Amino acid sequence: MKRSQVQRKLGRVDRALDKAIANAEIPGAVVVASRRWGDEVLEHVSVRGSAALRPERVPMARETIFDLASLTKVMATTAALMHLVHEGAVSLDDPASKHLPHFGERGKDGVTVRHLLTHSSGLKPWRAFHELMLEKERKTGVRLLGTPAARDFVLDRIHRSSLVHEPGEAAVYGDLDFIVLGALVEAVVRQPLDTYCADRIFRPLGLAHTFFVRAGEGEAVPPDAVRQRFAATEACPWRGRVVWGEVHDPNASAMGGVAGHAGLFSTADDVHRFATALLDCWHGRSDVFAADTVRAFFTRQSLPKDSDWAIGWDTPTPGASSSGRHFSEDSVGHLGFSGTSVWIDLRKQAIVVMLTNRIHPIARRSQFKLRPLVHDLVMEAFEAA
């Protein structure tokens, strides 16, 4: 292995991140990547920039805790369902209404767990439930946001909604599918989602810095000594503060901080450890998840035929993937709006975890071209070995 050549090439990752920081694309980033050859593993870590710029500057650290945003979908909700499917408590082809009876209203009785996991259910992708609750608070003067009643409000609105297309007819990525799945997990295990995930996923995998932050636990804004461990996110207009140490996603925040689509926090090392466990299960080196279940969840479902979604996980779209140009078609991954991502190449046995706080201090919707660039640079370096 030509380690000196590999390390020179990996230096391009730091330079790309530094350029993005200088251009104000991101405040900072942590990248943890690895590739395995036989019994040998090559690893790379980049730590650049700042965890926070406002209200004070805090340097990024390898141990910085990030708001994972939609990585919650795979690290919590999908992982929970992997256990429940393996144990026979849930079938992928169960109607969701089998476990959440009220969900079957208005023609949704044909929506299955598989449809929800592949974003082909026909539910609207997103609704600003937090705005509806803010308006209700203004009218009634009664606090709703962050309470158990808020969670019930969101689920009731989804249960009473109609589909925008027939199940399996189209794949439209969104949050409502996973809000429902989070509630479904809770209904089956009769525990809160965060408790179940901590007991069955995070602790068994040694993910010591992976957790949900519940609203109402202590002060609304964490004390300085605590929040300086976190990467800050948006200067939020409706909350009137920089969101730092609390969930950014408005609907997850409104629901109390714990939801199936968003709310999870973690470090790059913990996300990498989670991805490594799945890769090891796929290759028969670990049994923390059942190998046949991992392989089933990592298989493209073709719902509809042209969809790239596996079960809960995305796969590379040829020529247009955030994973870049070098991840094989036997890869799975997921993104988070806050600037987070994880990609696993099952064939090449490579993992790239890239955590940024790109929405700090201003949330901008963009293609975030830094993601595929970093993935390309990492994979090109690994392939030089």
Buried (B, 14 or more C-beta within 10 A) or exposed (E): EEEEEBEEBBBBBBEBBBEBBEEEBBBBBBBBBBBBEEEEEBEBBBBBBBBBBEEEEBEBBEBBBBBBBBBBBBBBBBBBBBBBBBEEBBEBEBBBBBBBEEBBBEEBBBBBBBBBBBBBBBBBEBBEBBEBBBEBBEEEEEEBBBBEBBBEBBBEBBBEBEBEEBBBBBBBBBBBBBBBBBBBBBBBBEBBBBEBBBEBBBEEBEBEBBBBBBBEEEEEBBEEEBBBBBBBBBBBEEBEEBBBBBBBBBBBBBBBBBBBBBBBBBBBBBBBBBBBBBBBBBEEEBEBBBBEBBEBBBEBBBBBEEBBBBBBBBBBEEEEBBBBEBBEEBBBBBBBBBBBBBBBBBEBBBBBBBBBBBBBBEBEEEEBEBBBBBBBBBBBBBEBB
